Amino acid sequence: MLLRRTIPSAISYATSRHHSSAAKNLKSLSKIPYKYRAKATQQAQEALTDYLHAVRTIPYTFAENISKYSAVSLSNVMSKVKFSTSDFSKSLQRFLRYHPVNEFELFFESIGIDVNDLDGILPARKFFLSEDLNAFNAACTLYSFGIPWNKLGMLYKEQKTIFDKDPCELKEIWKRFLDYGFTSSSLIGILLVFPHLLKGDSEIDSLFHHLKRVIIDFDLINDVEGNVDEWIDICRKIQLFYNFDSSKHDLFEMIGRSKHILVGYSEEILAEKIEYFSRFNVTNNEILSLLLSQSEIFGCNLKIPIFCVSGLLKHFGMDEEHLNSIIKKYPYVFGRNKLSNLPEVMRSLNLNQWFFNKIKDGGHHILTSYSIPIPIPNSNQDFDKDFLESLTKIQSSRVPNHTLSKLEFLHAIGYGENGLTMKVLKHVHGTSSQLTERFNCLIHNGIEFSNLVKIISLSPKILNQQAEILEKKVRFFREEIGSSLDYLDVFPAYLCFDLENRIKPRYRFHMWLMETGLCEREYSLASIIATSEVHSGLLGGWHESLIRTVNQVHSGPLGGKQKSTEKLHVRCKSNQPQAKLVTAGKYDILYVDLYALYNRLYSVWPMACIGLGVL
């Protein structure tokens, strides 16, 4: 056990710097000449080790580890001591005697916690490890198992409760795990990647049983070198599949049978292929079944090759009649594209499930064998002359990069190299990242991928609005209007109109007319919002219609000044017929300026005049 040795005269200094050094990045050692910095750092580590061991009675091995792996905190100390080539080491020792360092800062940084994260970790009003030994003792126990000192932070960040456990309890858990047949190196790798296993709960046994199936029963333990880093890498790959779909009952069985994937491919490649096939919008179960049963896919280049959409569909067995109907329905998708955009191309054609099933049935060999490395103008492979001419103009412009990045965005959502794509490109504004954000916003709000790409081809200006505005329009369309998002195929321009000044007032006015009986016919949303024809000479008809209905309606959304009287005065402007006096019976009366009323109605919705039977 550590002995608590305090230095009363220095406590106030330690208090003032409790959090300050932990919150700063590695300080520049500009006071120390560059050629002396390596030696000065070594001297500082030695001085700190001696201080922690001799003064603070921390066992030498742990004191050395703390000094070795706490570079930021150590540099803070070094920056406070005047450098001298002759006695820098002695100056450091003297400084440490009279200016105690926060040992918790040193400790947590040394086990791998970022210094910028220490504020939420450091115990309040404690500076010496002897004041709270739980975390330190747990770290010492875990280190005795063979876990590298500077990797203990991986456990702390994921499962802080591990460091509250008694060392004897940790030893019992470790022994139980070793009884499964794991080596120390493999077990360390498992625990650093799956730190929650050290909680010791009964539920953990199931996961360990599955890991045993992969590592021991399938003899993976003999295919991996004995070092800890190699096992951490292997376990991270297992975790990648496990986190992707932990519900798959035969997941570990499939991983074990395809163990060469864990050894032969990097975690980056595995994650890349999982992400690629996830973009086909199929189930996680289907993706894992494909990747683990046809592991050759991990060696395929699915980024660079160019393919022709119609040629690839023929290559995968689509008949001519079906292909022609697809081309007619989605002409903007056809042409050339990169293989990296294949999932979005198939989703744009609404063929993603069909194509994925083809790959799952062994079609990945066909996929990698079909590619066109460069555009060939006379190749009959969906070469589009209009596209090439437009592309040449873009490339010769003064600032082509911005336009080319927008073109890459269109290719990435399924548009091919064709003239229709270039027409869409002319009307979309914003950076590639902004366009992507707006597109994803509409996808996340429920618009089907294929429908959205089609909608954009009809009304490209949809993507010229902020994502927040688009989200509000879709929410109003779905929640208040109550229409299916499929209706946007018929009326895509809905997303282009102003929500507050056009869509809401016109739709709500139409609903009021329907509820009050002023309009017997229910108009389509497109008629309500999009119609903007000017109808002159409607005032007289509107005037008569208003008089006919005044005994039925005495209030509504048009406003007006209510007055308790039994007569309705309908006033007209001087250039209109003289005012008339209309008896309204027992109802409360609206005092109406007819011309203002008509203008307000017409500004909100011209078609309302027709709905009232004026025309």
C-alpha positions, -999 to +999 in steps of 0.1 A: +000+000+000+012+035-007+020+058+022+003+092+021+030+119+023+018+154+020+037+187+017+015+213+034+034+243+021+027+233-015-009+222-013-022+256-023+000+255-055-014+220-063-049+232-058-045+260-083-034+237-111-057+208-104-073+208-139-053+234-158-025+211-170-048+183-179-068+205-201-039+217-222-022+200-251+015+192-251+033+224-243+061+236-266+095+231-250+108+262-268+130+271-238+150+240-244+173+240-275+162+213-299+194+193-297+190+189-259+152+181-258+156+143-261+181+142-233+161+167-212+130+146-216+149+115-205+162+133-175+127+145-166+113+109-168+141+097-146+135+125-121+097+119-120+103+081-116+126+087-087+101+112-071+072+088-075+091+058-062+113+074-034+091+102-022+056+089-030+065+052-024+049+039-057+065+006-067+093+013-092+078-006-121+046+014-119+064+047-113+085+041-144+053+033-165+036+065-153+067+086-161+071+069-195+036+073-208+026+108-194+043+130-219+019+160-217+019+162-179+056+157-179+061+186-204+041+208-181+065+202-154+095+207-176+082+240-189+082+253-153+119+246-147+147+267-160+168+247-184+205+243-179+227+217-195+247+212-163+221+208-136+186+204-153+181+170-136+188+184-102+166+214-108+137+190-117+142+170-085+142+201-064+111+214-082+092+181-076+101+181-039+085+215-033+058+215-060+038+183-059+023+171-091-013+158-095-006+121-095-041+113-109-033+134-140-001+115-145-017+081-138-047+085-161-027+100-189-002+071-186-028+044-190-040+060-223-066+086-214-064+117-235-055+148-214-084+167-229-108+142-213-093+143-178-116+170-164-145+145-163-124+118-148-101+133-121-115+129-085-124+161-068-099+176-044-075+147-045-039+149-058-021+118-044-028+083-055-027+073-018-059+092-013-079+068-035-062+036-044-090+017-061-082+026-097-045+023-092-047-011-075-070-024-103-046-011-129-017-029-112-036-061-111-046-059-148-010-051-157+001-082-139-021-102-163+001-089-191-021-061-204+001-032-215+001-003-191-006+023-218-036+003-231-054+001-198-073+033-207-091+013-234-107-007-205-113+024-184-131+044-211-154+015-220-160+000-186-151+023-157-166-001-132-137-025-138-114-002-119-137-003-089-134-040-085-113-057-058-080-071-072-090-106-059-122-105-079-103-095-110-080-124-105-109-148-102-124-136-134-091-139-152-086-174-140-121-184-151-114-171-186-081-189-189-099-221-181-117-218-214-084-225-231-073-191-242-037-180-241-028-149-222-022-129-254-055-139-270-073-132-237-058-098-234-068-090-270-104-102-263-106-081-231-092-049-247-118-051-275-147-065-254-139-048-220-175-054-207-165-091-203-146-082-172-178-072-155-182-109-147-219-111-153-235-144-162-246-130-196-210-127-205-205-165-206-225-167-238-203-143-257-172-160-243-186-194-255-190-179-290-155-164-290-141-198-278-159-214-308-140-191-332-106-189-316-102-223-301-126-248-318-117-235-353-080-234-343-076-197-350-053-195-320-026-213-340-030-190-370-022-159-352+012-148-338+014-146-301+017-108-296-010-088-280-013-062-309-021-090-334-048-104-312-063-069-307-065-066-344-082-100-348-107-093-321-115-059-336-125-076-368-147-101-349-162-071-331-169-054-365-191-084-376-206-088-341-217-051-338-231-052-374-255-080-366-252-096-332-287-112-337-275-136-363-275-170-345-248-187-366-226-156-368-196-170-349-199-204-367-197-185-401-167-164-388-149-196-377-154-212-411-141-181-428-113-174-403-089-167-431-108-134-436-096-123-401-060-131-409-058-121-445-076-088-447-073-055-427-101-041-406-104-012-430-111-036-460-137-055-440-154-023-429-153-010-465-170-040-479-197-041-452-204-004-459-205-010-496-231-037-496-251-020-468-258+007-494-279-018-514-305-013-486-308-050-478-309-067-444-277-070-423-283-108-422-282-110-460-250-089-461-231-110-435-243-142-452-229-129-485-196-117-472-188-147-449-199-173-475-182-157-505-151-143-489-134-137-523-154-105-524-130-089-500-103-091-526-124-074-553-118-038-564-153-022-561-141+014-563-123+024-595-137+003-624-162+020-648-193+001-659-221+007-684-255+003-668-274-014-697-244-036-704-241-047-668-278-055-666-276-076-698-245-093-683-265-103-653-292-119-674-319-092-679-339-098-710-342-072-738-379-064-731-374-058-694-343-037-701-361-015-726-389-009-701-364+001-674-346+024-698-379+041-707-388+046-670-354+057-657-335+072-687-314+095-664-297+065-647-283+050-679-248+056-693-215+051-675-208+052-639-182+041-613-185+007-597-183+025-564-217+040-572-233+007-582-255+003-550-271+038-557-275+030-594-295-001-586-315+017-559-323+044-585-336+017-608-354+000-579-334-032-587-312-033-556-327-064-541-327-082-575-291-073-582-280-082-546-296-116-550-277-121-582-244-114-564-254-136-535-260-165-559-224-163-572-227-132-594-197-114-578-175-131-603-195-116-631-195-083-614-157-081-612-152-094-648-174-067-663-159-032-665-149-006-690-116+011-680-120+043-702-148+059-722-147+048-759-168+071-781-177+045-807-181+015-784-220+013-782-216+011-744-240+039-735-217+066-747-235+099-747-223+126-770-242+154-752-227+144-719-192+145-733-197+179-749-211+194-717-183+178-697-157+193-720-172+228-715-171+223-677-135+212-677-125+242-699-143+267-676-125+290-652-136+272-620-145+236-630-139+219-596-172+232-580-193+220-610-174+187-612-180+180-575-218+186-581-216+162-610-199+136-588-228+140-563-253+132-591-233+102-601-232+091-565-270+090-562-274+071-594-274+095-623-254+082-653-233+099-679-261+112-701-276+145-713-304+144-688-279+144-660-263+175-674-297+192-676-302+185-639-267+197-631-275+232-645-303+237-620-288+224-587-269+249-566-247+244-535-216+225-526-214+187-530-217+183-492-247+206-490-265+187-518-257+154-500-271+167-468-304+178-485-307+146-503-301+125-472-327+147-453-354+137-478-344+101-476-345+101-438-379+117-439-394+087-457-391+094-495-381+062-513-347+064-529-358+056-565-387+080-562-365+108-549-340+105-577-369+106-602-384+136-584-351+155-587-349+147-624-383+164-628-377+193-603-340+197-597-345+230-578-358+210-549-322+205-538-315+243-537-332+246-503-318+241-468-324+207-453-344+222-424-369+237-449-373+205-468-379+186-436-407+210-426-424+207-460-423+169-458-436+169-423-465+192-432-473+171-463-473+139-443-489+150-410-513+179-417-522+172-454-521+135-447-510+125-481-488+096-491-452+106-500-458+086-533-480+116-544-447+136-548-441+115-579-472+132-594-466+167-580-428+170-572-430+208-575-448+208-541-413+208-525-404+240-545-432+262-532-429+285-501-443+267-471-454+296-449-466+320-477-481+296-502-486+260-491-500+265-457-524+294-463-538+279-496-543+244-482-559+257-449-581+281-468-593+253-491-601+231-460-621+260-445-641+264-477-648+226-477-658+226-441-682+256-444-698+244-476-685+274-497-667+250-520-684+217-530-656+204-551-624+191-535-594+201-555-561+183-559-531+195-540-515+205-573-545+227-582-546+243-548-509+252-546-497+255-582-525+274-600-517+310-605-540+322-634-553+357-632-592+359-634-603+395-640-639+406-635-647+381-607-657+407-582-693+409-591-697+371-590-679+369-557-702+396-544-734+377-553-719+344-539-710+360-506-746+374-502-761+339-510-740+323-482-740+350-456-769+334-437-749+301-435-716+314-424-709+342-399-672+337-392-641+322-408-603+325-413-606+356-435-609+378-405-629+410-404-645+431-376-674+414-358-703+436-348-734+426-329-761+439-353-788+423-375-776+438-408-745+432-429-730+462-446-710+452-477-689+481-487-672+484-521-645+507-533-655+538-552-649+522-586-673+493-577-711+492-575-727+510-546-729+494-512-759+472-504-777+465-472-783+429-465-805+415-438-787+387-419-813+376-395-804+366-359-767+359-366-737+380-354-727+401-384-694+406-403-686+441-413-668+434-446-648+455-470-657+435-501-629+446-523-603+440-496-619+406-489-617+397-526-581+408-529-571+388-498-588+357-511-573+361-546-538+367-531-541+335-511-557+313-537-571+324-571-589+290-575-610+298-545-630+321-567-638+292-590-646+270-560-672+295-549-690+292-582-680+326-595-670+312-629 
